[in-house]
Amino acid sequence: MSYKKANELLPPELLKVIQEYIDGECIYIPRKKGNVRSWGSNTGAIQEMNSRNKKIYSDYLSGIDVTTLSTSYYLSVKSIQRIVRQEKKNNI
């Protein structure tokens, strides 16, 4: 998400109406229902997280304990357990 200057995008009449409600503050204008994107779809974050989770599961299968994984990946023990459980389910 990037910021756009309202005075460069909106007609002056509309800008004046918006300024009556919020003057000089930042607001978020949501996407139209048909244009909604899922989290991470633009940044590759989903792919990175999936890759990390597969590595965590691989490390777990190779004998590294949950506490050590938690420290190595800077995640809670519960998060590591959840990832291992999910990856195990995905690999059945």
A tleap script that builds the chain and sets N, CA, C and O, in Angstrom:
source leaprc.protein.ff14SB
mol = sequence {
  NMET SER TYR LYS LYS ALA ASN GLU LEU LEU
  PRO PRO GLU LEU LEU LYS VAL ILE GLN GLU
  TYR ILE ASP GLY GLU CYS ILE TYR ILE PRO
  ARG LYS LYS GLY ASN VAL ARG SER TRP GLY
  SER ASN THR GLY ALA ILE GLN GLU MET ASN
  SER ARG ASN LYS LYS ILE TYR SER ASP TYR
  LEU SER GLY ILE ASP VAL THR THR LEU SER
  THR SER TYR TYR LEU SER VAL LYS SER ILE
  GLN ARG ILE VAL ARG GLN GLU LYS LYS ASN
  ASN CILE
}
set mol.1.N position { 0.853 -1.169 0.000 }
set mol.1.CA position { 0.000 0.000 0.000 }
set mol.1.C position { 0.896 1.228 0.000 }
set mol.1.O position { 1.871 1.302 0.748 }
set mol.2.N position { 0.559 2.179 -0.838 }
set mol.2.CA position { 1.324 3.420 -0.879 }
set mol.2.C position { 0.361 4.590 -0.686 }
set mol.2.O position { -0.840 4.484 -0.934 }
set mol.3.N position { 0.921 5.689 -0.243 }
set mol.3.CA position { 0.112 6.879 -0.027 }
set mol.3.C position { -0.005 7.675 -1.310 }
set mol.3.O position { 0.948 7.770 -2.085 }
set mol.4.N position { -1.160 8.236 -1.527 }
set mol.4.CA position { -1.414 9.109 -2.670 }
set mol.4.C position { -1.875 10.458 -2.124 }
set mol.4.O position { -2.506 10.520 -1.069 }
set mol.5.N position { -1.567 11.520 -2.827 }
set mol.5.CA position { -2.018 12.847 -2.408 }
set mol.5.C position { -3.441 13.062 -2.898 }
set mol.5.O position { -3.721 13.036 -4.096 }
set mol.6.N position { -4.327 13.274 -1.938 }
set mol.6.CA position { -5.751 13.430 -2.266 }
set mol.6.C position { -5.984 14.611 -3.195 }
set mol.6.O position { -6.837 14.540 -4.080 }
set mol.7.N position { -5.238 15.698 -3.007 }
set mol.7.CA position { -5.458 16.875 -3.855 }
set mol.7.C position { -5.030 16.631 -5.307 }
set mol.7.O position { -5.390 17.403 -6.195 }
set mol.8.N position { -4.266 15.564 -5.548 }
set mol.8.CA position { -3.885 15.218 -6.915 }
set mol.8.C position { -4.848 14.203 -7.531 }
set mol.8.O position { -4.841 14.003 -8.746 }
set mol.9.N position { -5.675 13.562 -6.705 }
set mol.9.CA position { -6.556 12.502 -7.181 }
set mol.9.C position { -8.037 12.868 -7.192 }
set mol.9.O position { -8.783 12.459 -8.082 }
set mol.10.N position { -8.445 13.633 -6.204 }
set mol.10.CA position { -9.875 13.888 -6.014 }
set mol.10.C position { -10.287 15.257 -6.538 }
set mol.10.O position { -9.488 16.193 -6.539 }
set mol.11.N position { -11.527 15.371 -6.979 }
set mol.11.CA position { -12.029 16.689 -7.375 }
set mol.11.C position { -12.059 17.616 -6.147 }
set mol.11.O position { -12.299 17.152 -5.032 }
set mol.12.N position { -11.820 18.908 -6.343 }
set mol.12.CA position { -11.776 19.858 -5.220 }
set mol.12.C position { -13.031 19.822 -4.348 }
set mol.12.O position { -12.942 19.968 -3.129 }
set mol.13.N position { -14.194 19.631 -4.963 }
set mol.13.CA position { -15.446 19.610 -4.181 }
set mol.13.C position { -15.453 18.420 -3.216 }
set mol.13.O position { -15.841 18.560 -2.057 }
set mol.14.N position { -15.031 17.270 -3.689 }
set mol.14.CA position { -15.000 16.080 -2.849 }
set mol.14.C position { -13.952 16.227 -1.754 }
set mol.14.O position { -14.185 15.815 -0.618 }
set mol.15.N position { -12.820 16.800 -2.078 }
set mol.15.CA position { -11.758 17.019 -1.102 }
set mol.15.C position { -12.246 17.905 0.038 }
set mol.15.O position { -11.932 17.649 1.200 }
set mol.16.N position { -13.011 18.947 -0.288 }
set mol.16.CA position { -13.538 19.843 0.748 }
set mol.16.C position { -14.504 19.100 1.673 }
set mol.16.O position { -14.500 19.329 2.882 }
set mol.17.N position { -15.318 18.227 1.120 }
set mol.17.CA position { -16.259 17.449 1.942 }
set mol.17.C position { -15.491 16.517 2.878 }
set mol.17.O position { -15.820 16.411 4.059 }
set mol.18.N position { -14.482 15.852 2.357 }
set mol.18.CA position { -13.678 14.941 3.187 }
set mol.18.C position { -12.972 15.714 4.291 }
set mol.18.O position { -12.867 15.231 5.419 }
set mol.19.N position { -12.483 16.922 3.971 }
set mol.19.CA position { -11.797 17.740 4.968 }
set mol.19.C position { -12.718 18.156 6.105 }
set mol.19.O position { -12.239 18.463 7.196 }
set mol.20.N position { -14.024 18.175 5.878 }
set mol.20.CA position { -14.967 18.479 6.953 }
set mol.20.C position { -14.955 17.374 8.008 }
set mol.20.O position { -15.201 17.633 9.186 }
set mol.21.N position { -14.667 16.139 7.583 }
set mol.21.CA position { -14.664 14.994 8.502 }
set mol.21.C position { -13.286 14.723 9.088 }
set mol.21.O position { -13.152 14.383 10.263 }
set mol.22.N position { -12.285 14.874 8.268 }
set mol.22.CA position { -10.923 14.577 8.711 }
set mol.22.C position { -9.979 15.529 7.982 }
set mol.22.O position { -9.817 15.446 6.765 }
set mol.23.N position { -9.362 16.426 8.732 }
set mol.23.CA position { -8.544 17.476 8.142 }
set mol.23.C position { -7.066 17.199 8.396 }
set mol.23.O position { -6.590 17.313 9.525 }
set mol.24.N position { -6.350 16.835 7.342 }
set mol.24.CA position { -4.907 16.645 7.460 }
set mol.24.C position { -4.479 15.318 8.054 }
set mol.24.O position { -3.285 15.114 8.274 }
set mol.25.N position { -5.396 14.416 8.321 }
set mol.25.CA position { -5.060 13.112 8.891 }
set mol.25.C position { -5.004 12.062 7.788 }
set mol.25.O position { -5.505 12.281 6.685 }
set mol.26.N position { -4.400 10.936 8.090 }
set mol.26.CA position { -4.350 9.820 7.140 }
set mol.26.C position { -5.579 8.943 7.336 }
set mol.26.O position { -5.983 8.663 8.465 }
set mol.27.N position { -6.161 8.518 6.238 }
set mol.27.CA position { -7.289 7.586 6.313 }
set mol.27.C position { -7.022 6.428 5.357 }
set mol.27.O position { -6.275 6.556 4.388 }
set mol.28.N position { -7.648 5.306 5.655 }
set mol.28.CA position { -7.545 4.140 4.791 }
set mol.28.C position { -8.862 3.993 4.056 }
set mol.28.O position { -9.927 3.983 4.673 }
set mol.29.N position { -8.793 3.881 2.760 }
set mol.29.CA position { -9.995 3.658 1.958 }
set mol.29.C position { -9.924 2.219 1.469 }
set mol.29.O position { -9.052 1.877 0.671 }
set mol.30.N position { -10.833 1.373 1.941 }
set mol.30.CA position { -10.770 -0.044 1.570 }
set mol.30.C position { -11.060 -0.278 0.093 }
set mol.30.O position { -11.684 0.545 -0.577 }
set mol.31.N position { -10.600 -1.397 -0.383 }
set mol.31.CA position { -10.849 -1.786 -1.772 }
set mol.31.C position { -12.308 -2.155 -1.954 }
set mol.31.O position { -13.012 -2.467 -0.993 }
set mol.32.N position { -12.751 -2.115 -3.201 }
set mol.32.CA position { -14.090 -2.596 -3.530 }
set mol.32.C position { -14.117 -4.094 -3.256 }
set mol.32.O position { -13.077 -4.753 -3.286 }
set mol.33.N position { -15.301 -4.631 -2.991 }
set mol.33.CA position { -15.411 -6.048 -2.634 }
set mol.33.C position { -14.758 -6.969 -3.653 }
set mol.33.O position { -14.103 -7.933 -3.258 }
set mol.34.N position { -14.907 -6.717 -4.920 }
set mol.34.CA position { -14.340 -7.587 -5.942 }
set mol.34.C position { -12.837 -7.461 -6.106 }
set mol.34.O position { -12.218 -8.289 -6.774 }
set mol.35.N position { -12.238 -6.439 -5.506 }
set mol.35.CA position { -10.806 -6.185 -5.683 }
set mol.35.C position { -9.960 -6.549 -4.471 }
set mol.35.O position { -8.769 -6.239 -4.434 }
set mol.36.N position { -10.553 -7.195 -3.490 }
set mol.36.CA position { -9.833 -7.524 -2.261 }
set mol.36.C position { -8.768 -8.570 -2.558 }
set mol.36.O position { -9.023 -9.547 -3.263 }
set mol.37.N position { -7.579 -8.359 -2.018 }
set mol.37.CA position { -6.477 -9.300 -2.188 }
set mol.37.C position { -6.154 -9.946 -0.850 }
set mol.37.O position { -6.376 -9.349 0.204 }
set mol.38.N position { -5.644 -11.133 -0.891 }
set mol.38.CA position { -5.281 -11.813 0.344 }
set mol.38.C position { -3.957 -11.277 0.873 }
set mol.38.O position { -3.162 -10.695 0.136 }
set mol.39.N position { -3.742 -11.487 2.165 }
set mol.39.CA position { -2.525 -11.029 2.820 }
set mol.39.C position { -1.309 -11.649 2.148 }
set mol.39.O position { -1.283 -12.852 1.891 }
set mol.40.N position { -0.307 -10.834 1.864 }
set mol.40.CA position { 0.957 -11.316 1.341 }
set mol.40.C position { 0.971 -11.606 -0.148 }
set mol.40.O position { 1.988 -12.051 -0.681 }
set mol.41.N position { -0.140 -11.361 -0.827 }
set mol.41.CA position { -0.198 -11.718 -2.250 }
set mol.41.C position { 0.717 -10.855 -3.117 }
set mol.41.O position { 1.140 -11.297 -4.185 }
set mol.42.N position { 1.024 -9.660 -2.689 }
set mol.42.CA position { 1.889 -8.776 -3.482 }
set mol.42.C position { 3.362 -8.871 -3.105 }
set mol.42.O position { 4.229 -8.549 -3.918 }
set mol.43.N position { 3.651 -9.304 -1.896 }
set mol.43.CA position { 5.021 -9.215 -1.388 }
set mol.43.C position { 5.789 -10.519 -1.420 }
set mol.43.O position { 7.008 -10.518 -1.245 }
set mol.44.N position { 5.109 -11.627 -1.637 }
set mol.44.CA position { 5.784 -12.919 -1.591 }
set mol.44.C position { 5.931 -13.445 -0.179 }
set mol.44.O position { 6.609 -14.449 0.043 }
set mol.45.N position { 5.303 -12.777 0.784 }
set mol.45.CA position { 5.410 -13.191 2.189 }
set mol.45.C position { 4.851 -14.589 2.407 }
set mol.45.O position { 5.376 -15.342 3.227 }
set mol.46.N position { 3.804 -14.942 1.691 }
set mol.46.CA position { 3.193 -16.267 1.855 }
set mol.46.C position { 4.188 -17.342 1.426 }
set mol.46.O position { 4.353 -18.348 2.117 }
set mol.47.N position { 4.851 -17.136 0.289 }
set mol.47.CA position { 5.823 -18.109 -0.188 }
set mol.47.C position { 7.000 -18.236 0.781 }
set mol.47.O position { 7.479 -19.339 1.043 }
set mol.48.N position { 7.458 -17.107 1.308 }
set mol.48.CA position { 8.559 -17.127 2.272 }
set mol.48.C position { 8.170 -17.878 3.531 }
set mol.48.O position { 8.953 -18.671 4.054 }
set mol.49.N position { 6.953 -17.628 4.021 }
set mol.49.CA position { 6.481 -18.295 5.232 }
set mol.49.C position { 6.314 -19.795 4.982 }
set mol.49.O position { 6.678 -20.603 5.837 }
set mol.50.N position { 5.774 -20.177 3.831 }
set mol.50.CA position { 5.620 -21.593 3.516 }
set mol.50.C position { 6.973 -22.286 3.429 }
set mol.50.O position { 7.135 -23.409 3.906 }
set mol.51.N position { 7.942 -21.614 2.820 }
set mol.51.CA position { 9.293 -22.161 2.726 }
set mol.51.C position { 9.906 -22.320 4.115 }
set mol.51.O position { 10.521 -23.345 4.412 }
set mol.52.N position { 9.740 -21.320 4.954 }
set mol.52.CA position { 10.257 -21.386 6.328 }
set mol.52.C position { 9.615 -22.540 7.085 }
set mol.52.O position { 10.300 -23.285 7.786 }
set mol.53.N position { 8.289 -22.690 6.941 }
set mol.53.CA position { 7.580 -23.749 7.655 }
set mol.53.C position { 8.041 -25.129 7.204 }
set mol.53.O position { 8.168 -26.032 8.030 }
set mol.54.N position { 8.292 -25.309 5.916 }
set mol.54.CA position { 8.800 -26.587 5.406 }
set mol.54.C position { 10.185 -26.877 5.987 }
set mol.54.O position { 10.494 -28.019 6.328 }
set mol.55.N position { 11.014 -25.840 6.099 }
set mol.55.CA position { 12.357 -25.997 6.687 }
set mol.55.C position { 12.244 -26.367 8.159 }
set mol.55.O position { 12.982 -27.225 8.642 }
set mol.56.N position { 11.330 -25.728 8.870 }
set mol.56.CA position { 11.119 -26.049 10.285 }
set mol.56.C position { 10.714 -27.519 10.420 }
set mol.56.O position { 11.235 -28.233 11.276 }
set mol.57.N position { 9.799 -27.959 9.586 }
set mol.57.CA position { 9.324 -29.339 9.644 }
set mol.57.C position { 10.460 -30.312 9.297 }
set mol.57.O position { 10.610 -31.356 9.932 }
set mol.58.N position { 11.239 -29.959 8.302 }
set mol.58.CA position { 12.386 -30.784 7.921 }
set mol.58.C position { 13.381 -30.890 9.078 }
set mol.58.O position { 13.878 -31.975 9.379 }
set mol.59.N position { 13.664 -29.766 9.718 }
set mol.59.CA position { 14.563 -29.760 10.873 }
set mol.59.C position { 13.998 -30.612 12.003 }
set mol.59.O position { 14.736 -31.342 12.664 }
set mol.60.N position { 12.707 -30.519 12.222 }
set mol.60.CA position { 12.038 -31.299 13.267 }
set mol.60.C position { 12.178 -32.794 12.971 }
set mol.60.O position { 12.490 -33.584 13.862 }
set mol.61.N position { 11.943 -33.174 11.710 }
set mol.61.CA position { 12.052 -34.586 11.324 }
set mol.61.C position { 13.486 -35.105 11.449 }
set mol.61.O position { 13.707 -36.296 11.669 }
set mol.62.N position { 14.454 -34.198 11.306 }
set mol.62.CA position { 15.853 -34.618 11.429 }
set mol.62.C position { 16.302 -34.728 12.884 }
set mol.62.O position { 17.458 -35.051 13.158 }
set mol.63.N position { 15.386 -34.457 13.817 }
set mol.63.CA position { 15.695 -34.688 15.230 }
set mol.63.C position { 15.893 -33.445 16.078 }
set mol.63.O position { 16.168 -33.564 17.272 }
set mol.64.N position { 15.766 -32.276 15.512 }
set mol.64.CA position { 15.931 -31.058 16.312 }
set mol.64.C position { 14.659 -30.853 17.138 }
set mol.64.O position { 13.547 -30.897 16.612 }
set mol.65.N position { 14.846 -30.629 18.438 }
set mol.65.CA position { 13.677 -30.512 19.319 }
set mol.65.C position { 12.981 -29.158 19.169 }
set mol.65.O position { 13.550 -28.190 18.663 }
set mol.66.N position { 11.741 -29.130 19.623 }
set mol.66.CA position { 10.867 -27.964 19.457 }
set mol.66.C position { 11.450 -26.725 20.136 }
set mol.66.O position { 11.351 -25.623 19.596 }
set mol.67.N position { 12.047 -26.891 21.294 }
set mol.67.CA position { 12.617 -25.745 22.021 }
set mol.67.C position { 13.777 -25.124 21.238 }
set mol.67.O position { 13.890 -23.903 21.141 }
set mol.68.N position { 14.624 -25.973 20.691 }
set mol.68.CA position { 15.753 -25.469 19.888 }
set mol.68.C position { 15.252 -24.772 18.634 }
set mol.68.O position { 15.760 -23.714 18.266 }
set mol.69.N position { 14.254 -25.361 17.974 }
set mol.69.CA position { 13.663 -24.725 16.792 }
set mol.69.C position { 13.065 -23.377 17.144 }
set mol.69.O position { 13.192 -22.409 16.395 }
set mol.70.N position { 12.419 -23.330 18.278 }
set mol.70.CA position { 11.800 -22.083 18.737 }
set mol.70.C position { 12.849 -20.981 18.865 }
set mol.70.O position { 12.615 -19.845 18.451 }
set mol.71.N position { 13.973 -21.308 19.423 }
set mol.71.CA position { 15.058 -20.340 19.586 }
set mol.71.C position { 15.668 -19.975 18.233 }
set mol.71.O position { 15.939 -18.805 17.963 }
set mol.72.N position { 15.879 -20.974 17.394 }
set mol.72.CA position { 16.524 -20.741 16.086 }
set mol.72.C position { 15.686 -19.864 15.165 }
set mol.72.O position { 16.221 -19.024 14.441 }
set mol.73.N position { 14.375 -20.060 15.196 }
set mol.73.CA position { 13.485 -19.337 14.280 }
set mol.73.C position { 12.786 -18.140 14.944 }
set mol.73.O position { 11.942 -17.490 14.327 }
set mol.74.N position { 13.135 -17.862 16.179 }
set mol.74.CA position { 12.552 -16.727 16.909 }
set mol.74.C position { 11.023 -16.812 16.956 }
set mol.74.O position { 10.325 -15.818 16.757 }
set mol.75.N position { 10.523 -18.014 17.221 }
set mol.75.CA position { 9.084 -18.255 17.355 }
set mol.75.C position { 8.832 -18.927 18.692 }
set mol.75.O position { 9.741 -19.505 19.287 }
set mol.76.N position { 7.599 -18.848 19.160 }
set mol.76.CA position { 7.262 -19.523 20.410 }
set mol.76.C position { 7.211 -21.030 20.195 }
set mol.76.O position { 7.067 -21.500 19.067 }
set mol.77.N position { 7.329 -21.777 21.279 }
set mol.77.CA position { 7.221 -23.233 21.211 }
set mol.77.C position { 5.865 -23.613 20.641 }
set mol.77.O position { 5.769 -24.523 19.818 }
set mol.78.N position { 4.815 -22.921 21.073 }
set mol.78.CA position { 3.460 -23.196 20.561 }
set mol.78.C position { 3.382 -22.989 19.053 }
set mol.78.O position { 2.736 -23.774 18.359 }
set mol.79.N position { 4.029 -21.947 18.532 }
set mol.79.CA position { 4.029 -21.696 17.091 }
set mol.79.C position { 4.749 -22.822 16.346 }
set mol.79.O position { 4.282 -23.277 15.301 }
set mol.80.N position { 5.871 -23.263 16.877 }
set mol.80.CA position { 6.608 -24.368 16.254 }
set mol.80.C position { 5.741 -25.620 16.262 }
set mol.80.O position { 5.665 -26.328 15.257 }
set mol.81.N position { 5.089 -25.897 17.381 }
set mol.81.CA position { 4.206 -27.068 17.461 }
set mol.81.C position { 3.076 -26.973 16.432 }
set mol.81.O position { 2.735 -27.964 15.786 }
set mol.82.N position { 2.509 -25.796 16.285 }
set mol.82.CA position { 1.427 -25.601 15.322 }
set mol.82.C position { 1.932 -25.827 13.897 }
set mol.82.O position { 1.262 -26.476 13.093 }
set mol.83.N position { 3.104 -25.295 13.589 }
set mol.83.CA position { 3.683 -25.454 12.253 }
set mol.83.C position { 3.967 -26.930 11.970 }
set mol.83.O position { 3.655 -27.425 10.888 }
set mol.84.N position { 4.557 -27.632 12.937 }
set mol.84.CA position { 4.865 -29.057 12.769 }
set mol.84.C position { 3.579 -29.844 12.541 }
set mol.84.O position { 3.511 -30.694 11.653 }
set mol.85.N position { 2.570 -29.557 13.343 }
set mol.85.CA position { 1.269 -30.244 13.200 }
set mol.85.C position { 0.665 -29.990 11.810 }
set mol.85.O position { 0.178 -30.914 11.158 }
set mol.86.N position { 0.703 -28.742 11.374 }
set mol.86.CA position { 0.139 -28.388 10.068 }
set mol.86.C position { 0.910 -29.028 8.924 }
set mol.86.O position { 0.312 -29.561 7.989 }
set mol.87.N position { 2.222 -28.977 8.995 }
set mol.87.CA position { 3.054 -29.577 7.942 }
set mol.87.C position { 2.875 -31.089 7.908 }
set mol.87.O position { 2.848 -31.690 6.834 }
set mol.88.N position { 2.753 -31.706 9.084 }
set mol.88.CA position { 2.519 -33.148 9.126 }
set mol.88.C position { 1.208 -33.493 8.435 }
set mol.88.O position { 1.122 -34.470 7.692 }
set mol.89.N position { 0.184 -32.677 8.690 }
set mol.89.CA position { -1.125 -32.880 8.063 }
set mol.89.C position { -1.040 -32.688 6.550 }
set mol.89.O position { -1.665 -33.433 5.795 }
set mol.90.N position { -0.280 -31.706 6.110 }
set mol.90.CA position { -0.128 -31.424 4.677 }
set mol.90.C position { 0.635 -32.524 3.942 }
set mol.90.O position { 0.444 -32.716 2.741 }
set mol.91.N position { 1.489 -33.237 4.650 }
set mol.91.CA position { 2.333 -34.245 4.027 }
set mol.91.C position { 1.776 -35.661 4.107 }
set mol.91.O position { 2.450 -36.620 3.732 }
set mol.92.N position { 0.566 -35.789 4.587 }
set mol.92.CA position { -0.052 -37.129 4.670 }
set mol.92.C position { -0.555 -37.556 3.315 }
set mol.92.O position { -1.105 -38.649 3.177 }
savepdb mol mol.pdb
quit
